[in-house]
Amino acid sequence: MRTHGTLSKWNDDRGFGFISPAQGSDEIFVHISSFPGGSRPTVGELISFETQAGPDGRMRAVRVMRPGTSAKRTPRHRETTGRGRISLAGIAVAAAIAAIAMYGYRELSKSVPVGNAVSRVVPAAATPAVAQFKCDGRTMCSQMTSCAEATYFLQHCPNTKMDGNNDGEPCEKQLCN
């Protein structure tokens, strides 16, 4: 999973440093070889990365990417000249976007108890119907919990028995009136 953070420490002589993740967890080791083209990073730089266990079993950052750059690796012999570096305003914008995305993710992933089960709260406008429902063999209106669910089943699932007058409107007497 790709994560965002800020390079908090860097030892240029030894080619390694540490990243402070945006989620506020412990610092993560990063080696110069994890940066595209081996280009030298700067302290305070906003970066995204993936993690994996290193030879010592501790987590380390790998496949590091900088905002505004593509995933395509540049040749190792090229040095960064300062052109194309991200401005402080660009870093602030990227950090704000990351913070908004994290807040939205937390809101979408809240769980609420429903009887003996736990159900995720997902706003209908934020998620397409395809992600909310799936064909699971139900075919009758009495098996549906909402008009949106009945509509999805009618449009996407075989052998449904929810549209008696074939007008495309399911469960007209029960759910979709």
C-alpha positions, -999 to 999 in steps of 0.1 A, spaced: 0 0 0 14 34 -9 19 58 20 28 95 22 53 111 46 81 137 50 118 130 49 127 140 84 165 130 86 191 124 59 227 113 60 241 122 26 275 107 32 260 73 40 230 75 16 201 68 40 176 86 62 142 84 79 107 93 69 80 106 92 48 90 79 17 113 76 -3 89 98 21 98 127 35 63 132 72 56 139 99 68 115 107 45 86 142 38 73 149 47 36 180 41 15 191 62 -15 185 32 -38 147 35 -31 146 69 -48 141 71 -86 174 73 -103 192 74 -70 187 112 -69 195 129 -36 165 139 -15 162 169 8 150 170 44 114 182 46 106 168 12 71 153 8 73 118 -7 51 87 -12 64 52 -7 56 16 -1 70 -4 29 85 -39 32 105 -57 57 143 -53 53 170 -80 59 169 -72 96 131 -76 98 124 -39 103 101 -20 80 118 2 53 105 24 26 108 12 -10 97 24 -44 98 61 -33 81 86 -55 81 124 -54 50 144 -62 49 157 -97 72 129 -111 62 98 -130 70 63 -119 95 60 -148 130 58 -135 156 82 -147 192 71 -155 214 68 -124 242 90 -139 220 121 -141 222 146 -112 193 167 -101 199 203 -111 172 220 -92 149 224 -123 117 206 -117 120 207 -79 88 212 -61 82 246 -45 72 250 -9 36 259 -20 35 227 -40 44 207 -10 18 225 11 -9 217 -15 2 181 -17 1 178 21 -34 194 22 -47 170 -4 -32 140 15 -48 153 48 -82 157 31 -79 122 15 -70 107 49 -100 124 66 -123 112 39 -110 76 41 -115 76 79 -150 88 75 -158 62 49 -143 34 69 -163 39 101 -182 9 112 -215 7 130 -231 -23 147 -262 -37 130 -278 -65 151 -250 -91 156 -230 -79 126 -209 -49 118 -218 -28 88 -197 -2 71 -212 32 66 -207 42 30 -225 72 15 -244 62 -16 -232 93 -35 -195 85 -28 -197 49 -40 -212 36 -73 -240 10 -69 -217 -16 -84 -195 -15 -54 -224 -15 -29 -243 -46 -42 -234 -79 -58 -255 -106 -73 -259 -133 -46 -289 -153 -58 -317 -131 -43 -345 -126 -68 -376 -114 -50 -386 -79 -36 -391 -94 -1 -353 -101 -1 -343 -65 -9 -336 -38 17 -339 -7 -6 -351 5 -39 -315 11 -50 -306 -25 -42 -337 -38 -61 -328 -16 -91 -292 -29 -91 -304 -66 -89 -329 -60 -117 -303 -44 -140 -273 -67 -132 -285 -101 -119 -302 -130 -138 -336 -145 -131 -350 -117 -110 -387 -116 -103 -391 -80 -93 -407 -62 -123 -442 -77 -129 -452 -51 -155 -418 -50 -172 -415 -12 -170 -379 -13 -156 -391 -2 -121 -386 -30 -96 -407 -36 -64 -431 -8 -72 -456 -18 -44 -430 -26 -17 -399 -4 -21 -399 19 -51 -432 37 -48 
